[in-house]
């Protein structure tokens, strides 16, 4: 299996990643990307360790592979998958939203349903393409990001109606050996440090949008591909002591720009097929499996925030106050809802007839539907519990090492249950979770993790199964009427 050093070595390619108007010559050593690259390398090292439980034998090849890139084909596989995803999530405490297992889960489901890709007309065998590419992910331990949302040029129309040719990534030319694409797509979280990027469109398109109805995989170093990253937070962090989350887990979000990028036919999975875009995500089970992984990660993150809140109250000596206990209890309830959704999805999982065990959609989408409300509430509780403590901290670790300032900090910035160094360290962590730029990005990110809240609640609505409850109401109503009321 791939190791962390293997992964870091693979980043030395021709990728064109831009920050502050300049191309980055070596992402593995650039201050904006080196921290998250090291974190991802650590995930691969953990997976390669037999003690982690992430490795498994590929039933097709007999090779030792990463379980999180393979298709769960039994209830036991699904349980082992969840346990492995939890191991990786705990490595990052849930703060890396697009770890390699996220898009890996989508392809594991794609590969279980090649018929969803074969249903297209034409001379190219896209079903064979998806199977072969998934096997590449498994064999090579590939880290994929994805960009599956059009640029926000207009929310009122789709790409065919936008001014300018091919603003959203689309077909510029068809050739015998592949296609040439041009345009842009967002939001490739982790794209700058990924191996390849899956490019598609999950937003509904119309029949006039066939030029944009594509799915393909492209190496990050492909000729003509550029990544424009949002402001990275890691370079501005004064130290890991001051910003312990920022300096480890700052994923980069990027706009992809395709300047006539060649995509060979074998890397295409959907081509000029608007209905095929929806089939790949929803008919295959990819959307529910990928988002079950996401909720597993989210549950771990909420556990971490709950632990942080509990630690803060203990250090401040207020953890027995009734009002504080109430807030901690609410925080525990919110975290437990997501944990329960993850486990309920596993408990209600069923095989789908093509060999994929799908987590129960009702539980997955039920948890997802509340994510945009749960996360802000969790942050609000934590903010309330830390109070002004996150503001009464030294400006940087330098104040902790200078003899004069350290003496004052030791005297005035401590708690009954923590010396100054421990207290400052704890409250620096709390600030990085609720108040730093990194924290602000995560707040926005969790609000729109799986799309706009009304879209996510739509998934919950469609997968709840209202027929049974409505039938119960109808049966109850039919049991009485005006004639059953005593005179």
CORVENBEL-V69083 format. One record per helix or strand. SS is the DSSP state (hx for helix, st for strand). FROM is the first residue (numbers start at 1). TO is the last residue. If there is no record, write none. Layout:
BEGIN
ss=(SS	SS)
from=(FROM	FROM)
to=(TO	TO)
END
This chain:
BEGIN
ss=(hx	st	st	hx	hx	st	st	hx	hx	hx	hx	hx	st	st	hx	st	st	st	hx	st	hx	st	st	hx	hx	st	hx	st	hx	hx	hx	st	st	hx	hx	hx	hx	st	st	hx	hx	hx	hx	hx)
from=(4	16	22	34	50	55	64	67	75	100	115	126	144	149	159	168	170	178	191	196	207	214	225	234	246	254	265	268	274	286	322	350	357	361	371	398	403	415	418	420	437	453	466	482)
to=(10	19	23	48	52	57	66	69	92	112	118	140	147	149	161	168	175	186	193	199	212	219	229	236	249	264	267	271	283	316	347	351	358	369	390	401	412	415	418	434	447	464	477	484)
END
